[in-house]
Protein backbone atom coordinates (compact mmCIF):
# COMPACT_ATOMS: atom_id res chain seq x y z
CA UNK A 1 0.00 0.00 0.00
CA UNK A 2 1.47 3.33 -1.03
CA UNK A 3 1.98 6.34 1.18
CA UNK A 4 -0.47 8.30 -1.01
CA UNK A 5 -3.15 5.68 -0.43
CA UNK A 6 -2.57 5.77 3.31
CA UNK A 7 -2.76 9.55 3.31
CA UNK A 8 -5.97 9.47 1.29
CA UNK A 9 -7.51 6.98 3.71
CA UNK A 10 -6.44 9.11 6.65
CA UNK A 11 -7.95 12.22 5.07
CA UNK A 12 -11.27 10.48 4.43
CA UNK A 13 -11.39 9.20 8.00
CA UNK A 14 -10.57 12.67 9.31
CA UNK A 15 -13.33 14.18 7.17
CA UNK A 16 -15.84 11.60 8.44
CA UNK A 17 -14.83 12.32 12.05
CA UNK A 18 -15.17 16.03 11.38
CA UNK A 19 -18.62 15.53 9.84
CA UNK A 20 -19.77 13.44 12.80
CA UNK A 21 -18.50 16.08 15.20
CA UNK A 22 -20.24 18.79 13.20
CA UNK A 23 -23.53 16.89 13.25
CA UNK A 24 -23.27 16.30 16.99
CA UNK A 25 -22.70 20.01 17.52
CA UNK A 26 -25.58 20.85 15.18
CA UNK A 27 -27.82 18.46 17.12
CA UNK A 28 -27.00 20.25 20.39
CA UNK A 29 -27.71 23.66 18.85
CA UNK A 30 -31.00 22.42 17.40
CA UNK A 31 -31.99 20.91 20.74
CA UNK A 32 -31.26 24.20 22.52
CA UNK A 33 -33.32 26.12 19.97
CA UNK A 34 -36.17 23.64 20.38
CA UNK A 35 -36.00 24.13 24.15
CA UNK A 36 -36.46 27.88 23.66
CA UNK A 37 -39.43 27.21 21.37
CA UNK A 38 -40.92 24.78 23.85
CA UNK A 39 -41.00 27.50 26.53
CA UNK A 40 -42.07 30.56 24.53
CA UNK A 41 -44.28 28.46 22.25
CA UNK A 42 -46.43 27.52 25.24
CA UNK A 43 -46.38 30.97 26.87
CA UNK A 44 -47.36 33.13 23.87
CA UNK A 45 -50.56 31.33 22.77
CA UNK A 46 -51.57 30.82 26.42
CA UNK A 47 -51.61 34.58 26.98
CA UNK A 48 -54.09 35.07 24.15
CA UNK A 49 -56.27 32.14 25.19
CA UNK A 50 -56.37 33.41 28.78
CA UNK A 51 -57.18 37.05 28.01
CA UNK A 52 -59.64 36.71 25.12
CA UNK A 53 -63.31 36.82 26.17
CA UNK A 54 -65.31 35.03 23.49
CA UNK A 55 -68.19 37.03 22.00
CA UNK A 56 -67.37 40.38 23.58
CA UNK A 57 -65.00 42.91 22.04
CA UNK A 58 -65.31 45.28 24.99
CA UNK A 59 -64.63 42.64 27.65
CA UNK A 60 -61.72 41.30 25.61
CA UNK A 61 -60.20 44.79 25.33
CA UNK A 62 -60.67 45.43 29.05
CA UNK A 63 -59.11 42.05 29.84
CA UNK A 64 -56.02 42.91 27.81
CA UNK A 65 -55.88 46.43 29.25
CA UNK A 66 -55.58 44.92 32.71
CA UNK A 67 -52.56 42.90 31.56
CA UNK A 68 -50.78 45.21 29.13
CA UNK A 69 -47.36 44.28 30.50
CA UNK A 70 -47.93 40.58 29.89
CA UNK A 71 -49.51 41.31 26.51
CA UNK A 72 -46.51 43.40 25.46
CA UNK A 73 -44.06 40.73 26.59
CA UNK A 74 -46.00 38.04 24.74
CA UNK A 75 -45.75 40.16 21.58
CA UNK A 76 -41.96 40.08 21.94
CA UNK A 77 -41.98 36.31 22.46
CA UNK A 78 -43.98 35.85 19.25
CA UNK A 79 -41.19 37.57 17.33
CA UNK A 80 -38.69 35.33 19.15
CA UNK A 81 -40.67 32.30 17.96
CA UNK A 82 -40.44 33.44 14.33
CA UNK A 83 -36.70 34.13 14.55
CA UNK A 84 -35.88 30.83 16.27
CA UNK A 85 -38.10 28.87 13.88
CA UNK A 86 -36.19 30.27 10.90
CA UNK A 87 -32.93 29.16 12.55
CA UNK A 88 -34.35 25.70 13.28
CA UNK A 89 -35.39 25.36 9.64
CA UNK A 90 -31.76 25.76 8.65
CA UNK A 91 -30.26 23.51 11.32
CA UNK A 92 -32.77 20.72 10.64
CA UNK A 93 -31.99 20.90 6.93
CA UNK A 94 -28.29 20.46 7.67
CA UNK A 95 -28.91 17.79 10.29
CA UNK A 96 -31.08 15.60 8.06
CA UNK A 97 -29.58 16.34 4.66
CA UNK A 98 -28.60 12.68 4.40
CA UNK A 99 -32.33 11.84 4.24
CA UNK A 100 -32.20 13.20 0.69
CA UNK A 101 -31.81 16.77 -0.46
CA UNK A 102 -35.36 16.99 -1.81
CA UNK A 103 -36.87 15.70 1.45
CA UNK A 104 -34.72 18.07 3.52
CA UNK A 105 -35.64 21.06 1.35
CA UNK A 106 -39.36 20.31 1.54
CA UNK A 107 -39.11 19.85 5.31
CA UNK A 108 -37.31 23.17 5.75
CA UNK A 109 -39.58 24.87 3.22
CA UNK A 110 -42.77 24.06 5.11
CA UNK A 111 -41.30 25.44 8.33
CA UNK A 112 -40.12 28.60 6.59
CA UNK A 113 -43.61 29.12 5.11
CA UNK A 114 -45.07 28.64 8.60
CA UNK A 115 -42.67 31.28 9.93
CA UNK A 116 -43.49 33.68 7.08
CA UNK A 117 -47.26 33.35 7.55
CA UNK A 118 -46.94 33.79 11.31
CA UNK A 119 -44.72 36.85 10.85
CA UNK A 120 -47.22 38.41 8.43
CA UNK A 121 -50.12 38.02 10.85
CA UNK A 122 -47.99 39.29 13.75
CA UNK A 123 -48.54 42.72 12.19
CA UNK A 124 -52.22 42.37 13.12
CA UNK A 125 -51.26 41.58 16.70
CA UNK A 126 -48.87 44.54 16.82
CA UNK A 127 -51.54 46.86 15.38
CA UNK A 128 -53.99 45.60 17.99
CA UNK A 129 -51.46 46.33 20.72
CA UNK A 130 -50.92 49.85 19.35
CA UNK A 131 -54.66 50.56 19.16
CA UNK A 132 -55.22 49.41 22.73
CA UNK A 133 -52.17 51.25 24.02
CA UNK A 134 -53.48 54.56 22.63
CA UNK A 135 -57.13 54.05 23.61
CA UNK A 136 -56.89 55.39 27.15
CA UNK A 137 -57.46 58.97 25.97
CA UNK A 138 -60.64 58.00 24.07
CA UNK A 139 -64.21 58.15 25.40
CA UNK A 140 -67.67 57.17 24.27
CA UNK A 141 -68.14 55.94 20.74
CA UNK A 142 -64.48 56.42 19.85
CA UNK A 143 -63.47 54.11 22.68
CA UNK A 144 -66.00 51.48 21.64
CA UNK A 145 -64.77 51.66 18.06
CA UNK A 146 -61.17 51.28 19.23
CA UNK A 147 -62.11 48.23 21.26
CA UNK A 148 -63.87 46.73 18.22
CA UNK A 149 -60.83 47.33 16.01
CA UNK A 150 -58.61 45.79 18.68
CA UNK A 151 -60.74 42.66 19.01
CA UNK A 152 -60.84 42.27 15.22
CA UNK A 153 -57.04 42.44 15.11
CA UNK A 154 -56.78 39.72 17.74
CA UNK A 155 -59.27 37.55 15.84
CA UNK A 156 -57.36 38.05 12.57
CA UNK A 157 -54.12 37.01 14.23
CA UNK A 158 -55.68 33.92 15.77
CA UNK A 159 -57.06 32.87 12.38
CA UNK A 160 -53.68 33.51 10.77
CA UNK A 161 -51.96 31.45 13.46
CA UNK A 162 -54.21 28.50 12.72
CA UNK A 163 -53.40 28.86 9.02
CA UNK A 164 -49.68 28.91 9.84
CA UNK A 165 -50.03 25.79 11.99
CA UNK A 166 -51.27 23.83 8.97
CA UNK A 167 -47.88 24.41 7.34
CA UNK A 168 -46.17 23.57 10.62
CA UNK A 169 -48.06 20.30 10.72
CA UNK A 170 -46.91 19.51 7.18
CA UNK A 171 -43.37 20.28 8.33
CA UNK A 172 -43.65 17.78 11.19
CA UNK A 173 -44.89 15.08 8.81
CA UNK A 174 -41.87 15.67 6.57
CA UNK A 175 -39.56 15.84 9.60
CA UNK A 176 -40.83 12.40 10.59
CA UNK A 177 -40.02 11.19 7.09
CA UNK A 178 -36.54 12.74 7.34
CA UNK A 179 -35.85 10.93 10.61
CA UNK A 180 -37.04 7.61 9.20
CA UNK A 181 -34.95 7.97 6.04
CA UNK A 182 -31.77 9.33 7.64
CA UNK A 183 -31.35 6.94 10.56
CA UNK A 184 -29.94 9.85 12.59
CA UNK A 185 -32.50 9.42 15.39
CA UNK A 186 -34.70 6.59 16.69
CA UNK A 187 -37.44 5.62 14.25
CA UNK A 188 -40.09 5.94 16.96
CA UNK A 189 -39.46 9.70 17.10
CA UNK A 190 -40.04 9.93 13.37
CA UNK A 191 -43.32 8.01 13.65
CA UNK A 192 -44.58 10.12 16.56
CA UNK A 193 -43.67 13.38 14.81
CA UNK A 194 -45.40 12.24 11.63
CA UNK A 195 -48.58 11.51 13.60
CA UNK A 196 -48.15 14.86 15.41
CA UNK A 197 -48.03 16.71 12.11
CA UNK A 198 -51.26 15.12 10.94
CA UNK A 199 -52.85 16.11 14.24
CA UNK A 200 -51.76 19.73 13.80
CA UNK A 201 -53.17 19.89 10.28
CA UNK A 202 -56.53 18.35 11.26
CA UNK A 203 -56.96 20.46 14.43
CA UNK A 204 -55.98 23.73 12.76
CA UNK A 205 -58.14 23.05 9.71
CA UNK A 206 -61.18 22.38 11.90
CA UNK A 207 -60.65 25.59 13.88
CA UNK A 208 -59.83 27.68 10.79
CA UNK A 209 -62.87 26.52 8.82
CA UNK A 210 -65.49 26.26 11.58
CA UNK A 211 -64.14 28.88 14.06
CA UNK A 212 -65.00 26.38 16.80
CA UNK A 213 -62.46 25.18 19.35
CA UNK A 214 -63.15 21.82 20.94
CA UNK A 215 -60.68 21.52 23.83
CA UNK A 216 -61.07 17.76 24.21
CA UNK A 217 -60.53 17.11 20.51
CA UNK A 218 -57.55 19.50 20.36
CA UNK A 219 -55.89 17.80 23.33
CA UNK A 220 -56.34 14.39 21.70
CA UNK A 221 -54.95 15.60 18.36
CA UNK A 222 -52.05 17.59 19.78
CA UNK A 223 -50.88 15.34 22.61
CA UNK A 224 -48.59 13.35 20.26
CA UNK A 225 -46.95 16.68 19.33
CA UNK A 226 -46.08 17.40 22.96
CA UNK A 227 -44.58 13.93 23.35
CA UNK A 228 -42.80 13.97 20.00
CA UNK A 229 -41.33 17.48 20.15
CA UNK A 230 -40.29 17.13 23.79
CA UNK A 231 -38.73 13.76 22.99
CA UNK A 232 -36.91 15.26 20.01
CA UNK A 233 -35.63 18.14 22.15
CA UNK A 234 -34.31 15.90 24.90
CA UNK A 235 -32.76 13.41 22.48
CA UNK A 236 -30.92 16.13 20.54
CA UNK A 237 -29.63 17.71 23.76
CA UNK A 238 -28.67 14.53 25.61
CA UNK A 239 -27.88 12.00 22.88
CA UNK A 240 -27.30 13.93 19.67
CA UNK A 241 -27.22 11.95 16.45
CA UNK A 242 -26.07 8.37 15.98
CA UNK A 243 -22.41 7.76 15.29
CA UNK A 244 -22.98 6.44 11.78
CA UNK A 245 -25.10 9.46 10.82
CA UNK A 246 -23.77 11.47 7.94
CA UNK A 247 -21.56 8.72 6.58
CA UNK A 248 -23.62 8.64 3.42
CA UNK A 249 -25.58 11.46 1.86
CA UNK A 250 -28.49 10.45 -0.31
CA UNK A 251 -28.57 11.91 -3.77
CA UNK A 252 -32.34 12.08 -3.90
Secondary structure as GFF3:
##gff-version 3
##sequence-region A 1 252
A	DSSP	alpha_helix	3	51	.	.	.	ID=ss1
A	DSSP	alpha_helix	57	65	.	.	.	ID=ss2
A	DSSP	alpha_helix	68	95	.	.	.	ID=ss3
A	DSSP	three_ten_helix	97	99	.	.	.	ID=ss4
A	DSSP	alpha_helix	101	133	.	.	.	ID=ss5
A	DSSP	alpha_helix	140	182	.	.	.	ID=ss6
A	DSSP	alpha_helix	187	210	.	.	.	ID=ss7
A	DSSP	alpha_helix	215	238	.	.	.	ID=ss8
###
